[in-house]
Amino acid sequence: MSKFWSPFVKALVPYVPGEQPKLAKLVKLNTNENPYGPSPKAIAAMQAELSDNLRLYPDPNADRLKQAVADYYGVQANQVFVGNGSDEVLAHAFHGLFQHGQPLLFPDVTYSFYPVYCGLYGIPFEAIELDEQLQIRVEDYARPNGGIIFPNPNAPTGCLLALEAIERLLQANPETVVLVDEAYIDFGGETAIGLVDQYPNLLVTQTLSKSRSLAGLRVGLAVGHADLIEALERIKNSFNSYPLDRLAIVGAAAAFEDRAYFATTCQAVIDSREAVVAGLQQLGFEVLPSAANFVFARHAQHDAAQLAAQLREQGVIVRHFKQARIAQFLRITIGTPEQNQALLAALQSL
Ligand SMILES: *Cc1c(COP(=O)(O)O)cnc(C)c1O
């Protein structure tokens, strides 16, 4: 605290990112990174860009990347927004689309950045309880709102909401924006991007940090009606005209174009997830149905915080949230088969 701070800074409650340990030997299953590297074509594209060109500013509109995303999803380039990680894209959406005085609605158990952005932009919110099975029930969102946001699959539960339910929500809520945060959609769900031409209030965000294994590059995107995208562009161009550097633009575009590598690595993660679920169940864990690259699991006889601490002593890090309703769960990222084996062996020994 300092007298030099603007008054509102004193009241901010910032997001706490998962630990990025400096020790190399740990089995790191705590922040949902992809265990497989990025597409070799993405690496090659970035290496080719690593030249004298870096003295020049990048394309402020990142047209090369927007076109790659538009081609991938069969939409127009003016329906695509790109930013420095989907966290930045989300921030611009909160700033530009959710400030209407009415409360923003999101689940009580969800991505913990949402209440942080509400604090940053002065947006009131209501946390809507998940049902007994920790699932989203769209009927509960039929109330006055300044917008609705949820991840699909939800985080940290991994539970998927069917497209049919999302469509019911959009039909019941035509007056405000419904933002579907699809950070994990490629690991077992169907994207809602196919609905954007039908619903002008639907915005879908995605990230290259998980399924495309580029968390270190910081690239995220949004797809929606051109009018929603224009609001994000206006914010972006009032804040930072060059959120994506030259390496990020070419690397992310090449990652989108390499469909074969993407399909193979996503499938490998999905196959491993099934093996991890089976292994955890064998050890007596209850595991929520996951469509993501992580699982959310609890054990009736073992305290989750203690398990996380004991796993850490054995060199395996997972994520534990000290939060009502989920304090007995561990969120475990799916790793390589070797990492998953190390996790299960460590749990077995405990
Ligand atoms: C990881 C994640 C993001 C943010 O991803 P970026 O790395 O900022 O692109 C957004 N939403 C959810 C639910 C996430 O889990």
The ligand as an SDF file (V2000), in Angstrom:
LIG
                    3D

 15 15  0  0  0  0  0  0  0  0999 V2000
   -6.4920  -21.3230  -19.1790 C   0  0  0  0  0  0  0  0  0  0  0  0
   -7.8240  -20.6340  -19.2040 C   0  0  0  0  0  0  0  0  0  0  0  0
   -7.9880  -19.3900  -19.7970 C   0  0  0  0  0  0  0  0  0  0  0  0
   -6.8390  -18.4900  -20.2130 C   0  0  0  0  0  0  0  0  0  0  0  0
   -6.0190  -18.9100  -21.1040 O   0  0  0  0  0  0  0  0  0  0  0  0
   -4.8560  -17.9870  -21.6730 P   0  0  0  0  0  0  0  0  0  0  0  0
   -3.6170  -18.7320  -21.3700 O   0  0  0  0  0  0  0  0  0  0  0  0
   -4.9080  -16.6340  -21.0570 O   0  0  0  0  0  0  0  0  0  0  0  0
   -5.1780  -17.9400  -23.1270 O   0  0  0  0  0  0  0  0  0  0  0  0
   -9.2500  -18.8530  -19.9030 C   0  0  0  0  0  0  0  0  0  0  0  0
  -10.3050  -19.4790  -19.3830 N   0  0  0  0  0  0  0  0  0  0  0  0
  -10.1920  -20.6590  -18.7630 C   0  0  0  0  0  0  0  0  0  0  0  0
  -11.3940  -21.2960  -18.2090 C   0  0  0  0  0  0  0  0  0  0  0  0
   -8.9360  -21.2580  -18.6360 C   0  0  0  0  0  0  0  0  0  0  0  0
   -8.8130  -22.3930  -17.9660 O   0  0  0  0  0  0  0  0  0  0  0  0
  1  2  1  0
  2  3  1  0
  2 14  2  0
  3  4  1  0
  3 10  2  0
  4  5  1  0
  5  6  1  0
  6  7  2  0
  6  8  1  0
  6  9  1  0
 10 11  1  0
 11 12  2  0
 12 13  1  0
 12 14  1  0
 14 15  1  0
M  END
$$$$
